[in-house]
Amino acid sequence: MSTIMSTIRKTSINGGEFLVKETEAKDIFIFEEFTEEQKMMAQACQDFIDTEIHPRSEEIDSMKHPELVPSIFKKAGDLGLLGIAVPEEFGGMGMSFNSSMLIADIIGGAGSFSTTYGAHTGIGTLPILYYGTEDQKSKYLPKLATGEWAACYCLTEPDAGSDANSGKTKATLTEDGKHYLINGQKMWISNAGFADLFIVFAKIENDKNLTAFIVEKGFGGITMNEEEKKMGIKGSSTRQVFFNDCKVPVENMLSDRQNGFKIAVNILNIGRIKLGAGVLGGCRSVASMSVKYAGERKQFGVSINSFGAIKQKLAEMAVRTYACESLCYRAGQDIEDRMESLTAEGMPDAQAKLKALEEFAIEAAIAKVHGSEVLDYVVDQGVQVYGGMGYSADAPMERAYRDARISRIYEGTNEINRMLMVGMLLKRAMKGEINLFEPAMAVSAELTSVPSFETVDTSELFAAEKETIKKLKKVFLMVGGKAAMALADKIESEQEVMMNLADLMIEIYAAESVILRTEKLVGLRGEEACQPQIAMTQVYLFEAVEKIQTAAKEAIAAFTKGDEQKVMLMGLKRYTKADLVNTKELRRQVADYMIEKGKYPFS
């Protein structure tokens, strides 16, 4: 029955269509709906972090004992944490996509170990799971799922970062046709220092596109620089890797020749949405530590948690974390539902997973950008709550602050991801996969028509907020549609405008996700029990409207003039008009609830 329902749901809304279609609360998944089995797995993961990682954080970061992280990694494998997404037939647990999101979420509170974990279970393992032959899967996945072997992913080169397909690493077929000799240099390779298996991207002869290979450390011809000295995630291994006539059997080519770039792109889609979820453990941990410290720290004879300025910070940490949870698990379930429906239609399992991830690549990019920026905000405010102690290496905020910064860079910088999400949307619209231009034209016509003075019934809970979301979607259609017409094929070179449009997309998706989550939660628990969540929803929407106004104004100013500009600014004013909200009182309500519970209490 669940598969049938998934099929029905996913034929009604596809990836990126949140901008032009409405979604009902009953059709999304919320964090609070995880099953007891999933919660038990999450608790086992948290216990592992509390037992094996937190007491050794200093030792892990010092890297004085090279065997420490590999030993912790192996224990994670013994618990099954490395094989969450690997099918049971290959030694894994075969759990759902959203279950793997949940574990990535919890691991996010493990500091630098979360990078070690993510590099292995994501970009290190999934290329074989999704693209490998049956022989390759049987040979390598059981070792990766149990932690017997560690994996890393070798794509980035000194002159090939965001433009990964320009890599210079070469693979040359030997005269007997049995091996490829790989020669080249890779950099910023997570887990390289103790990896047994390398997913390596190289070009064969003068090919335009990369080809992927599964390379065992035992093949030889692999050397490395010393560990990189990094700002944060110090306990994760990061090295440059050199391939010098590394002899790889031809049967270790992964997928087809020149399919490497496609593999890289699709695996990064997974990495992006997992990173969105992967910041959440850190956000909750920092918010909870801040609540605790604010209750213990006294100034002027009282705990600093009684000060309005501190309450504002605590509440805002919660508001943004709650929003990130809402959009990540909404997107994660959409991907899982699509996987199930495609499989039910007869598509092979691996192909169905890749197709679903590709379809929701826009939402994956949104999760990555939003999540990484929420984490940066939360750790920054955490340092501020701790004050002078926040700047001390003896307190936990200093490490959290440094570790967080990488999230806006890896899995594609946030700038690249912003431009990608807009570019993907426009390309899909041009292909007719998303009906974007027809609604955009309708909004354009509406701008020059007489405004409707019909009143909307806002007596029901969230009716006014949903009406605001409808109008915010019109802002994107107005600005995005006009930008596409005015700039045409030059739009991708107008990167500032592309990033403005991306910010509109991100805030619309996040705000809508928050409203739908809280509406569904009220349906499950009742309005009285959800007062803090309702307050967070109202605060987030208010802030989203403000951000959308700013981004839209910048974009409008960039490509319009005269009367056209005036009309669009009038439209912007019309579509962002909303009732004033007392965010001070709402934030205090949220903060008081956090102080009462002594932590971030919304998961």
N, C-alpha and C positions, 0 to 999 in steps of 0.2 A: 504493500500500500504506500509506504514512504517514497518508493521510487516513482510510482504513478503520480503522486502529489508533486514530487520534485519536477517531473516532466511538465505537468500542467503549469506550475509556477514559472518555470524558466522559459516557457514559450511566450510568457506575457511581458517579461522584462529581461533584456540582455545587458551585457557589459556596456557601461557608458550611458545607458538609456535613463538613468536616474534624473538626468537633466531635462528630459522631455516627457517623462511618465511619472505617475504617482505610485507610491508604494504604500501598502497598508501594514500596520503594526503586526498583524497576525502572520504576515508573510516573511518576517525577518527573524533571525535567531539572535537571542540575547545571552549574555554571559551567565545570567542566572538560571538558564535552562540546561546547563551541563548535567549529565547523569551522575549517579552515585559512583559508577565505575570510573568515569572520567575524573571526578573529584578525588577519588582515591589515588589515581595515578598522579594527579597534580600534587597531592599531599606527600606522596612518596618522593616526588621530585624535590619538593620544598624541604623535606627531612634530610635528603641527600645534601642539599646546599647548606643547611644549618649545621650538619655534622661534618662534612668533608671539606667545605670551601670557606665558609665564614671564619672559622677558627684559624685558618691558615692563610688568610688574605695577604698579610705582609710577606709571608714566606713565598707564596705563589708569585707575587709581584717582584720579589727580589731576584728570582730565577737563579738563585745560588745552588739549588738542588735540581739539576736537569731532569731527574727521574720523577719528581713530584707530580707535575701536571700529567704526564703519561700514566702514572699510577692512579690518579683520580679519574682520568679518562676511562681507564679499564674498569674501574668500579662502576662508573655510569653505564658501561656496556653490560656488566653483570646484572644490573638492575633492570635492563631492558630499555633504558632511556635513549640509547643510540639507534634503536631499531623501531621506533614508534611508527614510522611510515613504511617500513620494509615489510612486504608480505610474509606471512607465517612460513610459507614454503621455502623462504630464503633465510630463515632464522630470526625474523623480526616479529613484531606484535601485530602488524597489519591494521593499525587503528586508523580512524577517519582523518580527513584533512584538518578539520577544526580541532581534533584532538592533538594533532601535531602542532597546531597554532597555540593551543593551551600550554603545552610543555615548553615551547619556545618562549612563551610569555613568562612562565615561572622561572625558567633558566635565566631570563633577563635580569634577575636580581643577583646573579652570581658573579658580577664584575667581569673581569677579563676572561673567565672560563666560558662565558656565554659566547664569545667570539670563537673559542676553540670548538665548542659544541656545534655552533651554527655552521662553521666552515666544513666540519666533518659530515654532519647529518644532512646538510643542504647541498651546497655546491660541490662537495666531495663525493657524496653517495648518489644523489638523485640523477646525475647524468647517466650512470650505469643502469639505474632502475628504470628510467624512462626511455633510454635509447640503446641499451645494451642488447646483445643477442642472448638467447637462453643460456648458451655456454658461458658467456661473460657474467651473466647474473648469478648462475650457479657457482661459478668459481670465486667471485669477489664479494657478493652481497652478504653471505653468511659471516665472513671475516669482518666486514665493516659494521654489521648489525650488532655483533657481540663485543666489538672493541678490540678484537685480536689484532686488527690492522687499523691504522689511522689514515685518513685521506686528506688531500689538499687539492687545490684548484689553481692551475697555472695559466692565467690568461693575460694579465697586465704585464707590459714591458716598459722600459724607460721612455720610449717614444710612442707608446700605444696604451693610453689609459681609457678615456671615454670613447676614443676612436679605436676600439679593440681590433677591428678587422684590418688595421694597418700594421699589425704585428709582423716582425721580421724573422721570427723563429722558423726554421726550415726543416722539412722531413724529406729525405732522399731515399728512394728505393735502392736496395743493394742489387748487385748484378744478378744474384741468384733468385731475386724476386721474393725472398722469404722474410726480409726485415726492412724496416725504415730506420735510417740513421737521423736522429733529431739533434739539431744544433741551434743554440740560441740562449737568450737570457730572459728570465722572468723576475718580476719584483713585487714586493708587498704580498708575499705568499704566506697566508695564515696556515699554521700547523706544519710548515715545511721542516722545522727542526726535528720532528719526531715522526713524520709521515712515512708510511710504508707504500702508499699508492698515490700517484699523481695523475690528475686529469690535465692533460697538456694539449694546448692548441698551437698548431703550426701550419704552414703553407707547403703544399707539395708542388714542386717546380714553380711555374708562374701562375698558379691558380689565383683567381680573384678573391676567393673566400677561404677561410680557415678550415682545417680538418682537425677533429679531436682524436686523441689517443689515450688509452689506459696504459700508464707506465708504472711498472713496479720498481721500487728502489733497488732491488737486487739485479736489475738489468745492467747496472753500471753506467759510467759516463755521466754521473750526476755529482756536482759539487755545489757548495753553498758559501755565501758570505757569513760573517758572524751575525748574531741576532741584532735586528734593528733596535736602536734606542728611541723609544716612542714617548709622546706626550702622555698617553694613557694606555689602557689595556696592556699594561707592561708584562703581565703574567702569561700572555698569549705569545706563541712562537711566530715571529714574522721575519722571513729571510729572503734574500735574493737567491735564485736558483739558476745554475748554469748547466746546460746540456751540451756535452762534448762527445759527438758520435755515440749518443745513447741508442743502443740497439734494441728496437721494439719489434716483436713479431707482427707480421701483417694482420694476423687475426685479432690483434689488439687495437685496430682502428675502431673507433666508436661511431656507430652509424655509418653514413655514406661519406665519400670524399666530398669535400667542400660544404658539408653540412654543419661544420663546427660553429660558424657564426650563429646559425639558427639555434643550435644547442645552447650557446652562451646566452642569447637573448631570452629564450624560454626559461632557462634555469634562473636567470636574474629576476624574472617575474616572480618566481617562487621566493627567492631571497628577499625581494622587496616587501611582499606582504608578511613574510615571517619576521622581518626586521620591525615592521609596524607593530606586530604583537610582541616582539622580543624586547621592546623598550618598557613594556608595561610593568614587569617585575621590578625593574629599577625605579620607575616612577612611584609605585606603591611603597617600596622600601624607603625611599627618600622622604616621601610625604609622611609616612608613619614615624620615622626617626625625628622629623621636624616637629610633629605634634608632641612627641614624648619630650624632646629637648625644651620646647616652648613651655611645657608644664613644669619643668624642673628649674629653668633659668629664672632668677628673680632680679628685677631692677626696680628701684624706688619702692622696695618693700613688697612688691607683688610679682606674681608669675607673669612673664611677658605674653603668655597666651590670653591675657585679659585686655591687651592693647588692640585697638581696631586695626592698626597697620599690620600687625602680625596675623590677625584673623583673616585679613584680606589675602595675604600670601598663602596661608594654609588652604583657604577655600578655593583660590584660583588654581593651586596645584591639583586639587580634587576635581574641579570642573573640567580642566583640560585632559586629565587622565581618564575620567569617565567618558569623555567624548571619544578619545582614542580607542578605548575598549569597545565602545558602541559601533564605530565604523569598521574596526578590524574584524570583529566576529560576525557582523552583518555580511561583509565581503567574503570572509572565509566560508560561511555557510552557502552563500550564492555559488561559490566555486565548487563546493562539495556537491550541492544539488545538481549543478550542471554535469559534473563528472558522472553522477549516478544516472542521470537521464540519458546521456550519450552512451553509457555502457548498456543500459536497458534497450537502446535502439540497435545494439549489435556492434558498436565500435569496440575494438580491443582496448583493454584496461589502460595501458600506458598511453595510447593515443588519445583516449578520452580525457585523461588527466591533463595532458599537454594542451589539448584543444580548449578545455575549460579555463585553464590558467591564461592562455593567450587571449581568450575572449574578455576576461576580467583584468587585463593588464593595466587598464586605466585606474581601476580601483586599487590594484596592487601598488601602483606608483603613488596614489593619494595616501595610502596607508604608510608607506615609507617616509614620505615627506612630512606628513602631519605628525607621525609618531616620533621621528627624530627631533623635530622642533619642539614638541611637547616635552620630551625628555630634557632637552637643553634648558627649557624654561624652568622645569621643576628643579633640576639640580642647581641652577643659578639662584633660585629663590631659597633652596635649602641652605646654601652657603650663607645667604643673607640672614636667615632665621638664626643660624648658629653664630652670626656676628664674627668676632675675632677668632673664635674657635673654628669657624667654618673654613678659615684660611690656614689652619694648622694641619700638618700632616698626621697629627695624633688623633684627629677626629675623622669620622667616616666621610664627611662631605668633600674633602679635598680629592680623594680618590674617585668618588662618584662624578665630580665635576670634570676631571680629566678623562675618565673613561667614556663619558657621554659624547664627547666632541666628535669622535670618529663616525658616529651614526649618520651625520649629515653628509659624509663623504663616500663611505663604501656602499656597494650595490648601486653605483651610479650616484654622482653628486645630486643634491637637491635641485640645483639649477638644471642639470640634464633631465632629471625626472619631471620637472615642471614642463619643460618644453616637449618631452616625450608624450605626456598625457594629452596635451593640447593637439600635438601633431597627429597622434593616433585617432583622436576624436574627429578631427577634420577629414582625415583620410577615410575613415569609416563612413562619414557623411557623404563624401564624394562618391563612394562605391555604392551608396544606397543601403548600407547595412544599418545605419541609424538615421531616422527621419529628423534631421536637425534643421535643414534649411526651410522646410515648410512652416514649422512653428516660429522660426526666426522671422520669416516674412510676415506672419500673422502679427507678431509683436511690433514689427516695423509699421504695419498699417494701423495698429492700435495707437501708436504714438501721435498720429496726425488726426485721429478721430476724437469725437467728443467723449470725455471720460464718463464712465457709467457711475451713477450715484446710487446704485442698488446697494443695500446694506447686506452684509453677510452675517448669518447667525453665528455668534461666537460664544454662545452660552455653554456649549459642551467643552470639556477639558481639552486643551490644546487646539481648539478650532481656530483661534486667532493666530497661534503659532504656525499652524499648517497653511493658513492663508498667507502669512509672511513668506514661508518657503516657496509657495507658488510664485509670488512676486519676485523673489530673489532669482528664481530660475528664469524669469523674464528678463532680469538684468543681464544674465549671461547670454541669453539668446539675442538681446538687443546689441550688446557690445561685441560679442563673438561673431554674430552674423554680419554686422557692419564692418568689422575688422577683416573678415574673410573676403568681403566684396571689395573693400577699399584697397587692401594690400595684395589680394590675389596670391599669386605664386611667390610673392616676396615676403609673405607673412612669417615664414620660418627664420628669415634673417632679422626680423624685428623682435629680437629676443626679449626686450623689456615688455613689449605688449604680450608676448606669449606667456611670460611669467605672471603678468597681471591677470590674464585669462585663467591661468592655472590656479591662482589664489581664489578666484571666484568659484571654480569647480571644487576645490578642497573644502572651502567653508560651507558651500551648499550641501555637499555630501555629509560632512561632519555634523552640521546642525540638524539636518533631516534625520540622520542616524540616532542622534541623541533624543530627539522628540519621539521617534518610533519606539526606541528602547524603553523610555520612561512610560509611554502610553501602554505598552504591552505589560510592563511591570505593574502598573496600577491595576490593570485587568487581572493580574495574578494575585496581588497582595492587598489591593484596596488603596484608595487615595490617601487616607490618613497615615498609613504605614510608609508612604513614599514621599513625604513632604520634602526631605532633603534632596531627593532626586528631581523633584519638580522644580525646586529652587535652582539647582545646577542647570537644568534645561533652559530655564528662563534667562539665566545669566549668559550661558553659552550663545543662545540665539541673539541676544542683545549685542554681544561682542562681535558675532559673525556679521551682523548687519553693518556695524561700524567698519569692519575690515573690508567688506564688499564695497561699501561706498568709496573708500579710499582707492582701492585697486581699480574700480571702474572709472573713477575720475581721471586717474593717471592714464589709463588706456584711451579714454575718449579724447583727452588733450593731445595724445600722441599722433592721432591720424584723422582728426576732424577740425573744421574751422567754421566760422560764421554761423549762419542760421542752422545748419545741420548739427553743429555742436550744441547750440542752444536747445534744440529739440531733444537731443539725447540727454542733456543735463536735466531738462524738465522731466523726461521719462525716468531718469535715475531717481530723482526726488520723489516721483509718484510711487515707484516700485520699492523704495526703501523706507517709505513712511511707516512708522510703527509707534505704538504707545510707549511712553517713557516708562522705564522699569527702575525700581529702587534697588539697584544692584548692591548697595551697601548693606541693606537689611537682609537681602537674600544670601549674600556671602557670609554674613554673621551667623545666619541660621545654619548654613553648611558647616562653618568652622566650629560652632558650638557642638554640633553633632559629632564631629571628628574628635574634639577635645573630650567629650563624654565617653566615647568609645576608646580613646587613647591610640588611635591609628587611622589609616585610610580604611573606612569601613564599608565601601560600596561594591565589593566583589565577594 
